[in-house]
């Protein structure tokens, strides 16, 4: 999934985190954004790659893109949606 050219409102790096902190940190960062805000998450490893986008979708947020970077990490773009979406 190729990310659109979007300037994120906030960025976090969870490359050093392990489950369940990978999504805990992502969820907290999303909650700090206004509705419509975009969060860039840098992640690595199979578990976060599967679970972070899926968990964000389960909470009603939108995955805007997921790109593999040259250093082997991934860049995930999430848009915060209104609660109860």
Residue pairs with C-beta under 8 A, 6 or more apart in sequence:
1 63
1 65
1 66
1 67
2 65
2 67
3 64
3 65
3 66
3 67
3 75
3 77
4 64
4 65
4 77
6 38
6 64
6 65
6 77
7 38
8 38
8 39
8 40
8 77
9 33
9 34
9 37
9 38
9 39
10 29
10 32
10 33
10 37
10 38
10 39
10 40
11 39
11 40
11 41
11 42
12 25
12 26
12 29
12 39
12 40
12 41
12 42
13 41
13 42
14 21
14 22
14 25
14 26
14 41
14 42
14 43
14 48
14 52
15 42
15 43
15 44
15 73
17 25
17 48
18 47
19 47
19 48
19 51
22 43
22 47
22 48
22 51
22 52
23 48
23 51
23 52
23 55
23 56
26 39
26 41
26 52
26 55
26 56
26 78
27 55
27 56
27 59
29 39
29 41
30 39
30 56
30 59
30 61
30 78
30 80
31 80
33 39
33 80
34 80
35 80
35 81
35 82
36 79
36 80
37 79
37 80
38 64
38 77
38 78
38 79
38 80
39 77
39 78
39 79
39 80
40 75
40 76
40 77
41 52
41 75
41 76
41 77
41 78
42 69
42 73
42 74
42 75
42 76
43 49
43 52
43 73
43 74
43 76
44 72
44 73
44 74
49 74
52 76
53 63
53 66
53 76
53 78
56 63
56 78
57 63
60 81
60 82
60 83
60 84
60 85
61 78
61 79
61 80
61 81
61 85
62 78
62 79
62 81
63 76
63 77
63 78
64 77
64 78
64 79
65 75
65 76
65 77
66 74
66 75
66 76
66 77
67 74
67 75
68 74
69 75
